[in-house]
Amino acid sequence: MVYLFFPSLFFIFVIGVLGLIINKRNILISILCIELILLSSNIGFIFCSILFDDIWGQIISLYVLTIAAAESAVGLSILLIFFQDKRTIFFEQFIRLRG
């Protein structure tokens, strides 16, 4: 039964990777694609944990969820500050930034 979900996980992962490759302009879409990739890996860890009757997949999934939440919060806060300053969220403006 669990084997039926692995092709759908691969499909979600491929959508995330293709979104990162194809998207050249919008930063918000890139953050969402990274979240899709992390979501598919989490579901894969949980399914493998259920399949092998082991708790470690669920523990690793919790760690990945924590990292994804922190990445999303930091990325969106940087995006919000940048949008308030430049009034755009496109990659071209980020390339012109200097430290």
C-alpha positions as CSV (number, residue, x, y, z in Angstrom):
1,M,0.0,0.0,0.0
2,V,2.8,2.4,0.9
3,Y,4.5,1.7,-2.4
4,L,1.7,3.5,-4.3
5,F,2.8,6.9,-2.8
6,F,6.4,6.9,-4.0
7,P,5.7,7.9,-7.6
8,S,3.6,10.8,-6.4
9,L,6.4,11.9,-4.1
10,F,8.8,11.8,-7.0
11,F,6.3,13.9,-9.0
12,I,6.1,16.5,-6.2
13,F,9.9,16.6,-6.0
14,V,10.2,17.1,-9.8
15,I,7.7,19.9,-9.8
16,G,9.7,21.7,-7.1
17,V,13.0,21.2,-9.0
18,L,11.5,22.3,-12.3
19,G,10.0,25.3,-10.6
20,L,13.4,26.3,-9.3
21,I,15.0,25.8,-12.7
22,I,12.4,27.4,-14.8
23,N,11.6,30.4,-12.5
24,K,14.1,33.2,-13.2
25,R,12.2,36.1,-11.8
26,N,10.0,35.7,-8.8
27,I,11.6,35.0,-5.4
28,L,8.3,34.0,-3.8
29,I,7.8,31.2,-6.3
30,S,11.4,30.0,-5.6
31,I,10.7,29.8,-1.9
32,L,7.5,27.8,-2.5
33,C,9.4,25.4,-4.8
34,I,12.0,24.8,-2.1
35,E,9.1,24.1,0.3
36,L,7.7,21.5,-2.2
37,I,11.1,19.8,-2.3
38,L,11.3,19.6,1.5
39,L,7.7,18.5,1.7
40,S,8.3,15.6,-0.6
41,S,11.4,14.5,1.3
42,N,9.4,14.7,4.6
43,I,6.6,12.5,3.3
44,G,9.2,10.0,1.9
45,F,10.9,9.8,5.3
46,I,7.5,9.2,7.0
47,F,6.5,6.5,4.5
48,C,9.8,4.8,4.9
49,S,9.4,5.0,8.6
50,I,6.1,3.3,8.4
51,L,7.3,0.7,5.8
52,F,10.3,-0.4,7.9
53,D,8.5,0.0,11.3
54,D,11.2,2.4,12.6
55,I,10.9,5.7,14.4
56,W,14.0,7.4,12.8
57,G,12.2,8.5,9.7
58,Q,9.7,10.4,11.7
59,I,12.4,12.0,13.9
60,I,14.4,13.2,10.8
61,S,11.1,14.5,9.3
62,L,10.6,16.7,12.4
63,Y,14.1,18.1,12.0
64,V,13.5,18.8,8.3
65,L,10.2,20.5,9.2
66,T,12.0,22.7,11.7
67,I,14.7,23.7,9.2
68,A,12.0,24.4,6.6
69,A,10.0,26.6,8.9
70,A,13.2,28.6,9.8
71,E,14.2,28.9,6.2
72,S,10.7,30.1,5.2
73,A,10.5,32.6,8.1
74,V,14.0,34.1,7.3
75,G,13.4,34.1,3.6
76,L,10.0,35.8,3.8
77,S,11.3,38.4,6.3
78,I,14.1,39.3,3.9
79,L,11.7,39.5,1.1
80,L,9.3,41.7,3.0
81,I,12.1,44.2,3.9
82,F,13.3,44.2,0.3
83,F,9.8,44.8,-1.0
84,Q,9.3,47.7,1.4
85,D,12.5,49.2,0.1
86,K,12.4,48.5,-3.7
87,R,8.7,47.8,-4.3
88,T,9.5,44.7,-6.3
89,I,10.3,41.0,-5.6
90,F,12.1,40.2,-8.8
91,F,15.6,38.6,-9.0
92,E,17.0,41.4,-11.2
93,Q,16.9,43.8,-8.3
94,F,18.6,41.3,-6.0
95,I,21.5,41.0,-8.4
96,R,22.1,44.7,-8.3
97,L,22.4,44.8,-4.5
98,R,25.8,45.5,-2.9
99,G,26.8,44.7,0.6
